[in-house]
Amino acid sequence: MKKNYFLSMFFLGAVFTLSAQEEPKKAVELNEVAIVKTKKAIEQKADRTIFDFSSQPSLNSGSVLEGIKKLPGLIASDVAGMMYQGKQLDVFMDGRPLNITSNELNSFLEGMPANAIEKIEIITQPGAEFPATSGGAIMNIITNKNAKNYLSATYTNSTNFTSYDHLRWRINNSLLLSAKNKYFGWQLNVGQNYRESAVWTSLTKNENNTTSLLSTTEADRFGRTNFAKSALTFDIGNDRLLFNYDVNYSNNNSNTLGNGPGFSTNDDSFTDALRQDFVVTFQKKFEDKSKKLDFRFNYNSNQNDFTLNSRTNNATILDNASTQRLYNAKFDYSQPIAFSDEGKISFGGLYEALLFETQNMEIVNLDYQRKTAAAYGELQTKFDKFNFIVGGRAEDYNITGKTNTADLIPFKQFRFFPNASAQYNFSNSVYFNVNYNKKISLPSTSALNPNNTNYQNPNIDYSGNPNLQPTIFDNYEAKLSAFDYAFIGYNVSSAQNQVINRVLLTDDVVVNTNINVPQIKIHNFNVGLPIPYMLFTEGLKETMKMNINPDKMNFLYVYTAYQFHQIPEIKTNGFWMFNLMSQILLPKEIKFVANFNYIMSKGNYFYFIAEKPFNNTLDLTFSKKFFKDQLSVSISADDVLNSNRFVFSSVGTPLLLANKNDTRRFGFSVNYKIPTKNKLAKEDPNLLNKEKKEEGNILNQ
């Protein structure tokens, strides 16, 4: 009986998500036949999970980083990095790697407003077409929408505040403009973000039953970010030429008060970061729309300057800078194959060069070069109810460099990375999938940087490690999915030379750096299930009769996972993760969403042990739409219980690290689609995709 009830619940989740959508978005009238496209809050595909940000106020009311931390199955820790369902994440934006990690990544995502994001794809099974350097999984942040054949404009604002020792404000504004005519399409997204925040930290040592304080800090931080994303697309006959240029400039400063045995500090830090990205893409079109040939060139530059000044001594403590330049050229080709239903063959190639230089007090102390040549091939087939994917990617690496004292250990290797996937389809929306892939993760330049780009005092030191070696991953996964929400899965990621954050103690000085660990396995078991509340009031039989649309009903979505980090030389414990998301429709079409996250204590997160539950937060959002959905207004309260904090011990040391941010925030956001008098607006067609089968958008090619 219990078994039948569980199966009923699981497939109820399937029925429930059959209509899972936020709202109808586009309707195109063609010879009296209406085609309606819908946007789903969560969409699961065989190799990825897609989260819609654009129409979910519970996700887009703050920064991108704040929205990401609410995604079920994702851990974003300031001390231990970012993972999804046990897999280390490589972060992309609009299909291109950001090539940053650690505090630089957090600062970048914190400076971008979440309402500038269209959706986030988490690709848990990256195939051969993706760089082998993607490691365990890819988070692809997609920023903008398609242009239309009339001028469209959308203005968004989000205003939040926190109140701890005093009020701190976070305000962002953005404007999206786009249009399309018979010659070209264009798009421009500009915005700014101002944020005030605070962080309190303490480092204590517990040795021989004696607890001693090493350092406490209180930091007031001020962040200012301005960004612009632009795109042009030209139709050349049946072919297409696209240009993208993105620029992001941030100017941040912080005042930090520090105390410890025998010292007291009062320091100001300043960070200037300029990021520019240019892409040109040529897409060759064929009479057979399923054929694809793309050529793309990408140039990216990233400049960072960091200074730390002492108010007490009126002197400069740190003056560090870095410059990163990336050149990338690639092509991709795919075409259908005749012997298989919906089968295709794909192949392509890539050449990439990355140049990274760091300076300390204007003296170059790291000169790093990385060159990669790659080629891949992949075959996808479908026979009856089975889907198969088999592929391989060959990459040749030439990594060299030197510090101001010695040459780096070179990495010159040719490696092959296979991938394979098999899927059985019980129906169009219920399937069982098994997957294997081998990947590599090259150390990020922020992890290699020997210079400190954080606050330091006599008892705290941050430094990169220029001698880090690449990590090799073997990833295995099995997953049963029902439509878009309900699933049960297990995956294991086996890593050699895993790069991890390590906190060590040397003569009462806490050293925060990165090291290679010879062998680590991460096991992750996870379940997701939607539960309509009417199940408890009307019963299962009546619920199954309903034409269910989650956007118009009350429900609870339950996600739970158990994660275990297996490190051979130490004894480790696993930990449970819980995410509960509840939607309740109130009178006057007001939508109430409550999101609760909780990760249990005493588990190992690499070399850290959670002494208290972390990612422990309750977030509330009320939202309503006005004027035929042109205006969306939401009111939000994040971490209302003020329970989100990190308290970790570090394996092999007597250290206890405690960190608390001003995470309890209150605010509102407004999204206004400026109306147009253009008659074509009633049709709302997507001309960029007219008579072309495209999956990307103008900024995501």
ZARODREN-399581 format. One record per residue (C-alpha): x, y, z. Coordinates in steps of 0.25 Angstrom, whole numbers, padded with zeros to 4 digits, always signed. Layout:
XYZ
...
END
This chain:
+0000+0000+0000
+0011+0010+0004
+0018+0006-0009
+0006+0009-0018
+0004+0022-0010
+0018+0027-0013
+0017+0023-0028
+0004+0031-0028
+0011+0043-0022
+0022+0042-0032
+0013+0042-0044
+0004+0052-0038
+0017+0061-0039
+0018+0057-0053
+0003+0061-0056
+0005+0074-0047
+0017+0078-0056
+0011+0075-0069
+0005+0089-0069
+0017+0095-0061
+0018+0109-0066
+0018+0124-0061
+0009+0130-0072
+0007+0130-0087
+0017+0139-0093
+0016+0139-0108
+0005+0136-0118
+0007+0136-0133
-0004+0136-0143
-0001+0128-0156
-0013+0126-0165
-0023+0125-0154
-0014+0115-0146
-0009+0120-0133
+0004+0115-0127
+0005+0119-0112
+0019+0118-0106
+0020+0117-0091
+0030+0119-0081
+0033+0109-0069
+0038+0112-0055
+0046+0100-0056
+0049+0091-0068
+0057+0078-0067
+0064+0073-0079
+0072+0060-0081
+0085+0068-0079
+0081+0081-0071
+0071+0088-0062
+0066+0102-0066
+0062+0112-0056
+0054+0124-0061
+0058+0137-0054
+0050+0147-0062
+0036+0144-0056
+0039+0139-0042
+0040+0151-0032
+0045+0141-0022
+0058+0140-0030
+0060+0153-0037
+0057+0163-0025
+0072+0164-0021
+0086+0161-0027
+0089+0149-0036
+0097+0143-0025
+0085+0144-0016
+0076+0138-0026
+0085+0127-0029
+0086+0123-0014
+0071+0120-0014
+0072+0109-0025
+0069+0095-0019
+0081+0087-0019
+0091+0098-0020
+0102+0101-0010
+0109+0115-0011
+0118+0116+0001
+0128+0128+0002
+0138+0119+0008
+0137+0106+0000
+0132+0110-0014
+0119+0107-0022
+0113+0093-0025
+0101+0087-0031
+0096+0073-0027
+0110+0070-0022
+0117+0075-0035
+0127+0086-0036
+0121+0097-0044
+0128+0105-0056
+0121+0118-0058
+0117+0123-0072
+0110+0135-0076
+0102+0135-0089
+0110+0122-0093
+0124+0127-0090
+0132+0124-0078
+0134+0135-0068
+0148+0129-0065
+0147+0134-0050
+0144+0128-0037
+0145+0130-0022
+0143+0144-0017
+0144+0150-0031
+0132+0142-0036
+0124+0145-0023
+0127+0160-0025
+0123+0159-0040
+0110+0152-0037
+0107+0161-0025
+0109+0173-0034
+0099+0169-0045
+0084+0170-0042
+0076+0158-0043
+0065+0165-0051
+0075+0166-0063
+0075+0151-0064
+0066+0143-0073
+0069+0129-0068
+0079+0120-0062
+0083+0107-0069
+0091+0097-0060
+0096+0086-0069
+0099+0074-0061
+0103+0065-0072
+0112+0074-0082
+0114+0066-0095
+0126+0067-0104
+0122+0080-0111
+0125+0087-0097
+0139+0090-0093
+0146+0078-0086
+0150+0088-0076
+0136+0090-0071
+0139+0080-0059
+0127+0074-0053
+0115+0083-0057
+0113+0097-0064
+0104+0108-0059
+0100+0117-0071
+0094+0130-0068
+0086+0135-0079
+0084+0150-0079
+0074+0155-0089
+0062+0153-0098
+0060+0153-0113
+0058+0166-0121
+0044+0168-0127
+0040+0175-0140
+0036+0188-0132
+0043+0196-0122
+0041+0189-0108
+0046+0195-0095
+0046+0189-0081
+0050+0197-0068
+0053+0189-0055
+0056+0195-0041
+0059+0187-0029
+0061+0195-0015
+0065+0187-0003
+0070+0190+0011
+0076+0183+0023
+0075+0188+0038
+0086+0183+0047
+0094+0193+0054
+0089+0204+0044
+0081+0204+0031
+0088+0199+0018
+0082+0201+0004
+0083+0193-0009
+0078+0199-0021
+0078+0195-0036
+0072+0200-0048
+0073+0194-0062
+0067+0197-0076
+0065+0188-0087
+0063+0193-0102
+0062+0184-0114
+0056+0185-0128
+0057+0178-0141
+0054+0182-0156
+0056+0174-0169
+0071+0178-0169
+0076+0176-0155
+0072+0174-0141
+0079+0181-0129
+0078+0181-0114
+0083+0189-0102
+0083+0186-0087
+0089+0196-0078
+0088+0197-0063
+0094+0201-0050
+0095+0194-0036
+0098+0201-0023
+0099+0192-0010
+0103+0195+0004
+0106+0182+0012
+0113+0177+0025
+0120+0165+0029
+0125+0160+0043
+0135+0150+0044
+0143+0143+0056
+0154+0133+0056
+0157+0125+0069
+0166+0114+0073
+0162+0103+0082
+0174+0096+0087
+0177+0088+0100
+0163+0091+0105
+0166+0106+0104
+0159+0115+0094
+0167+0128+0089
+0163+0138+0080
+0171+0141+0068
+0164+0151+0060
+0150+0158+0059
+0146+0168+0048
+0135+0177+0045
+0134+0181+0030
+0125+0192+0024
+0125+0190+0009
+0120+0199-0002
+0119+0193-0016
+0116+0201-0029
+0114+0194-0043
+0110+0199-0056
+0108+0190-0068
+0104+0190-0083
+0101+0178-0092
+0099+0181-0107
+0096+0173-0119
+0094+0174-0134
+0090+0163-0143
+0089+0164-0158
+0082+0154-0168
+0091+0152-0180
+0082+0145-0189
+0079+0132-0181
+0091+0134-0173
+0094+0142-0160
+0104+0151-0155
+0104+0154-0140
+0112+0164-0132
+0112+0165-0116
+0119+0175-0107
+0118+0174-0092
+0125+0183-0082
+0124+0183-0067
+0131+0193-0058
+0131+0192-0043
+0137+0201-0032
+0136+0195-0018
+0142+0200-0005
+0141+0195+0009
+0145+0199+0023
+0149+0188+0032
+0152+0189+0047
+0160+0177+0052
+0164+0173+0066
+0173+0162+0072
+0183+0158+0082
+0193+0170+0082
+0187+0178+0070
+0176+0187+0066
+0174+0191+0051
+0165+0201+0043
+0167+0199+0029
+0161+0203+0015
+0161+0195+0003
+0158+0199-0011
+0155+0190-0023
+0154+0194-0038
+0150+0183-0048
+0147+0185-0063
+0142+0174-0071
+0140+0174-0086
+0135+0164-0095
+0134+0164-0111
+0128+0153-0119
+0126+0152-0134
+0118+0140-0139
+0115+0135-0153
+0104+0125-0155
+0103+0118-0168
+0088+0113-0172
+0084+0102-0180
+0071+0097-0187
+0071+0086-0177
+0068+0094-0164
+0074+0083-0155
+0087+0086-0161
+0096+0096-0154
+0110+0102-0156
+0115+0113-0147
+0128+0121-0146
+0131+0129-0134
+0142+0138-0129
+0143+0143-0115
+0152+0153-0108
+0151+0156-0094
+0159+0165-0084
+0158+0166-0069
+0166+0176-0061
+0166+0177-0046
+0173+0186-0036
+0173+0184-0021
+0179+0193-0010
+0178+0192+0005
+0181+0205+0013
+0183+0206+0028
+0177+0218+0034
+0185+0215+0047
+0198+0216+0040
+0194+0225+0028
+0201+0215+0019
+0198+0205+0008
+0198+0191+0012
+0195+0184-0001
+0195+0189-0015
+0192+0178-0025
+0187+0177-0039
+0184+0167-0050
+0181+0166-0065
+0175+0155-0072
+0173+0154-0087
+0166+0142-0094
+0165+0139-0109
+0156+0128-0114
+0152+0123-0128
+0143+0112-0130
+0134+0105-0141
+0122+0095-0139
+0115+0087-0149
+0103+0077-0148
+0094+0070-0157
+0083+0059-0156
+0086+0045-0159
+0077+0036-0168
+0078+0023-0160
+0072+0028-0147
+0060+0035-0143
+0063+0050-0138
+0078+0046-0139
+0089+0055-0142
+0104+0056-0143
+0113+0068-0138
+0127+0072-0139
+0135+0084-0137
+0149+0090-0133
+0154+0101-0124
+0167+0109-0121
+0169+0117-0109
+0180+0125-0102
+0179+0131-0088
+0189+0141-0083
+0190+0145-0069
+0199+0155-0062
+0199+0159-0047
+0206+0171-0040
+0210+0174-0026
+0214+0188-0023
+0216+0190-0038
+0225+0178-0039
+0221+0166-0048
+0221+0154-0039
+0213+0144-0048
+0213+0143-0064
+0204+0131-0068
+0201+0126-0082
+0191+0115-0085
+0188+0110-0100
+0178+0100-0103
+0175+0093-0116
+0162+0084-0117
+0154+0076-0126
+0141+0068-0123
+0131+0058-0129
+0118+0053-0124
+0107+0044-0129
+0092+0045-0124
+0082+0034-0128
+0068+0030-0125
+0062+0016-0127
+0048+0014-0122
+0048+0018-0107
+0063+0019-0106
+0072+0031-0108
+0087+0029-0108
+0098+0039-0108
+0113+0035-0110
+0124+0045-0113
+0138+0049-0110
+0147+0062-0109
+0162+0063-0111
+0169+0074-0104
+0184+0078-0105
+0189+0087-0093
+0201+0096-0093
+0202+0103-0079
+0215+0110-0075
+0218+0122-0067
+0228+0128-0056
+0227+0136-0044
+0238+0146-0040
+0246+0135-0033
+0244+0122-0041
+0237+0116-0053
+0224+0109-0051
+0222+0094-0053
+0218+0093-0068
+0206+0085-0072
+0208+0080-0086
+0198+0068-0089
+0189+0063-0100
+0176+0056-0094
+0164+0050-0099
+0150+0051-0091
+0139+0042-0095
+0124+0043-0091
+0113+0034-0093
+0098+0035-0089
+0086+0025-0090
+0072+0029-0088
+0059+0020-0087
+0046+0028-0090
+0034+0023-0083
+0026+0034-0089
+0029+0048-0095
+0031+0054-0081
+0035+0042-0073
+0049+0036-0075
+0061+0029-0068
+0075+0034-0072
+0089+0028-0069
+0101+0037-0072
+0117+0036-0072
+0127+0047-0075
+0141+0050-0073
+0145+0065-0071
+0156+0073-0067
+0157+0086-0059
+0168+0096-0060
+0172+0104-0048
+0165+0118-0050
+0174+0130-0050
+0168+0135-0037
+0173+0123-0030
+0186+0124-0037
+0188+0139-0033
+0199+0139-0023
+0195+0153-0018
+0184+0155-0007
+0172+0162-0012
+0165+0162+0002
+0166+0169+0015
+0178+0164+0024
+0183+0167+0038
+0195+0161+0046
+0187+0148+0048
+0180+0147+0034
+0187+0144+0021
+0180+0141+0007
+0189+0136-0004
+0187+0128-0017
+0196+0116-0022
+0202+0118-0035
+0207+0103-0035
+0193+0097-0035
+0191+0086-0045
+0178+0082-0053
+0167+0073-0048
+0162+0061-0055
+0148+0057-0053
+0140+0044-0055
+0125+0047-0054
+0114+0037-0053
+0099+0039-0052
+0086+0032-0052
+0073+0039-0052
+0058+0036-0053
+0050+0049-0057
+0035+0051-0058
+0032+0064-0066
+0039+0077-0060
+0039+0076-0045
+0038+0061-0040
+0051+0053-0040
+0060+0044-0033
+0075+0043-0036
+0088+0038-0031
+0102+0043-0036
+0116+0041-0032
+0128+0050-0036
+0142+0044-0035
+0153+0055-0036
+0168+0054-0036
+0176+0066-0032
+0164+0073-0027
+0166+0088-0025
+0160+0092-0012
+0161+0104-0002
+0169+0101+0010
+0170+0109+0023
+0183+0105+0031
+0189+0111+0044
+0204+0114+0045
+0209+0121+0057
+0195+0127+0060
+0194+0133+0046
+0182+0127+0038
+0186+0125+0024
+0175+0124+0014
+0180+0117+0001
+0177+0107-0010
+0183+0093-0011
+0182+0080-0019
+0176+0068-0012
+0181+0055-0019
+0167+0048-0018
+0153+0052-0015
+0139+0045-0018
+0126+0053-0016
+0113+0045-0015
+0100+0052-0016
+0086+0046-0015
+0074+0055-0018
+0059+0055-0019
+0050+0066-0024
+0034+0065-0023
+0023+0075-0024
+0011+0073-0015
-0002+0081-0018
-0009+0085-0005
-0023+0081-0011
-0017+0066-0010
-0020+0068+0005
-0034+0075+0004
-0039+0068-0009
-0032+0054-0008
-0023+0048-0019
-0035+0043-0028
-0041+0057-0029
-0027+0064-0031
-0024+0055-0043
-0037+0059-0050
-0032+0074-0049
-0027+0082-0061
-0015+0086-0053
-0007+0099-0055
+0003+0102-0044
+0002+0117-0047
-0012+0116-0043
-0012+0107-0031
-0006+0105-0017
+0005+0095-0016
+0018+0091-0008
+0031+0087-0015
+0040+0078-0007
+0055+0076-0010
+0064+0068-0002
+0078+0062-0004
+0089+0055+0004
+0103+0058+0000
+0116+0051+0004
+0130+0056+0002
+0139+0044+0002
+0154+0048+0005
+0163+0036+0007
+0172+0041+0018
+0162+0046+0027
+0149+0041+0033
+0137+0049+0027
+0122+0050+0030
+0111+0053+0020
+0100+0064+0021
+0086+0066+0018
+0080+0078+0010
+0066+0082+0010
+0058+0092+0001
+0043+0095+0003
+0036+0105-0007
+0022+0108-0004
+0012+0116-0013
-0001+0121-0008
-0011+0129-0017
-0017+0140-0008
-0029+0149-0012
-0027+0160-0023
-0018+0150-0030
-0007+0153-0021
+0004+0142-0021
+0011+0138-0008
+0024+0130-0009
+0031+0124+0003
+0045+0118+0001
+0052+0111+0013
+0066+0105+0012
+0074+0097+0022
+0087+0089+0022
+0089+0080+0034
+0102+0082+0043
+0113+0072+0046
+0116+0068+0031
+0129+0070+0023
+0129+0080+0012
+0143+0077+0007
+0152+0080+0018
+0142+0088+0026
+0132+0083+0036
+0119+0090+0038
+0118+0093+0053
+0104+0099+0051
+0094+0098+0040
+0097+0107+0028
+0089+0112+0017
+0078+0113+0027
+0069+0123+0022
+0054+0126+0021
+0050+0136+0009
+0036+0142+0007
+0031+0149-0006
+0018+0155-0009
+0015+0159-0024
+0004+0164-0033
+0003+0168-0047
-0005+0181-0052
-0009+0187-0065
-0011+0174-0073
+0002+0169-0068
+0011+0181-0072
+0014+0184-0058
+0019+0174-0048
+0021+0178-0033
+0027+0170-0022
+0030+0171-0008
+0041+0162-0002
+0047+0159+0012
+0059+0150+0012
+0065+0142+0023
+0054+0147+0032
+0059+0139+0044
+0073+0144+0043
+0078+0130+0043
+0087+0130+0031
+0102+0129+0036
+0114+0120+0034
+0121+0114+0045
+0132+0104+0041
+0144+0097+0047
+0156+0093+0038
+0160+0079+0038
+0174+0077+0044
+0174+0090+0051
+0168+0095+0064
+0162+0107+0056
+0147+0111+0057
+0143+0121+0046
+0130+0129+0048
+0124+0138+0037
+0111+0146+0037
+0106+0155+0026
+0094+0165+0027
+0085+0155+0020
+0072+0159+0026
+0067+0169+0016
+0054+0175+0012
+0050+0182-0001
+0042+0183-0013
+0044+0182-0028
+0037+0187-0040
+0037+0182-0055
+0030+0191-0065
+0028+0187-0079
+0027+0201-0086
+0015+0201-0095
+0016+0203-0110
+0006+0209-0120
+0012+0200-0131
+0001+0191-0137
+0011+0180-0139
+0012+0179-0124
-0001+0172-0123
+0005+0160-0131
+0018+0160-0123
+0026+0151-0133
+0040+0147-0131
+0046+0152-0144
+0060+0147-0141
+0055+0133-0141
+0045+0135-0153
+0046+0123-0162
+0058+0118-0155
+0059+0108-0144
+0067+0114-0134
+0069+0111-0119
+0078+0123-0115
+0075+0138-0114
+0081+0150-0120
+0091+0151-0108
+0093+0136-0106
+0099+0131-0119
END
